[in-house]
Amino acid sequence: MSNWTSLWYVWLILLTVFLLLLCGITASCIKFCCRKKRPPVETFSRHPYDLTVIAIDSDSTAHSTVT
């Protein structure tokens, strides 16, 4: 059997996996902490104007004057 210390590439792979896991855990913790401190952002901005929609039938007199 080979000695574990002579298999340097196994240790390199294990170190790489450990660092990736550590970076992922750190990034998720930072994201979670920043989300708690930041005030909630409004999804849709409010417009300074109102919109009114008027339905017009084809039998209406307003339709004949518009066309």
C-alpha positions as CSV (number, residue, x, y, z in Angstrom):
1,M,0.0,0.0,0.0
2,S,1.1,3.6,-0.6
3,N,1.8,5.9,2.2
4,W,-0.8,8.7,2.5
5,T,1.8,11.4,2.7
6,S,3.3,10.4,-0.7
7,L,-0.1,10.9,-2.4
8,W,0.2,14.7,-2.6
9,Y,-2.6,15.0,-5.2
10,V,-5.1,13.5,-2.8
11,W,-4.3,16.1,-0.2
12,L,-4.5,18.8,-2.8
13,I,-8.0,17.6,-3.9
14,L,-9.1,17.4,-0.3
15,L,-7.8,20.9,0.4
16,T,-9.5,22.3,-2.7
17,V,-12.9,20.8,-1.7
18,F,-12.5,22.1,1.9
19,L,-11.7,25.6,0.6
20,L,-14.7,25.6,-1.7
21,L,-17.0,24.5,1.1
22,L,-15.6,27.2,3.4
23,C,-16.1,29.9,0.7
24,G,-19.7,28.8,0.1
25,I,-20.6,28.8,3.8
26,T,-18.9,32.2,4.3
27,A,-20.7,33.7,1.2
28,S,-24.1,32.4,2.4
29,C,-23.6,33.8,5.9
30,I,-22.6,37.2,4.5
31,K,-25.6,37.2,2.2
32,F,-27.9,36.2,5.1
33,C,-26.5,38.9,7.4
34,C,-26.8,41.6,4.8
35,R,-30.4,40.7,4.0
36,K,-31.4,41.1,7.7
37,K,-29.8,44.6,8.0
38,R,-31.0,46.1,4.8
39,P,-34.6,47.6,4.8
40,P,-37.1,45.8,2.5
41,V,-37.0,47.1,-1.1
42,E,-40.3,47.9,-2.8
43,T,-40.7,45.7,-5.8
44,F,-42.8,48.0,-7.9
45,S,-42.3,51.7,-7.9
46,R,-45.3,53.9,-7.4
47,H,-46.1,56.1,-10.3
48,P,-47.2,59.7,-9.7
49,Y,-50.2,59.4,-12.0
50,D,-53.4,57.3,-12.1
51,L,-54.5,55.3,-15.0
52,T,-58.2,55.1,-16.0
53,V,-59.4,52.6,-18.5
54,I,-62.7,53.1,-20.3
55,A,-64.3,50.2,-22.1
56,I,-66.1,51.1,-25.3
57,D,-68.6,48.9,-27.0
58,S,-69.0,48.8,-30.8
59,D,-72.7,50.0,-30.3
60,S,-71.7,53.0,-28.2
61,T,-72.0,56.6,-29.6
62,A,-68.5,57.4,-28.4
63,H,-67.1,54.7,-30.7
64,S,-68.8,56.2,-33.7
65,T,-67.5,59.7,-32.9
66,V,-63.9,58.4,-32.4
67,T,-63.8,56.4,-35.6
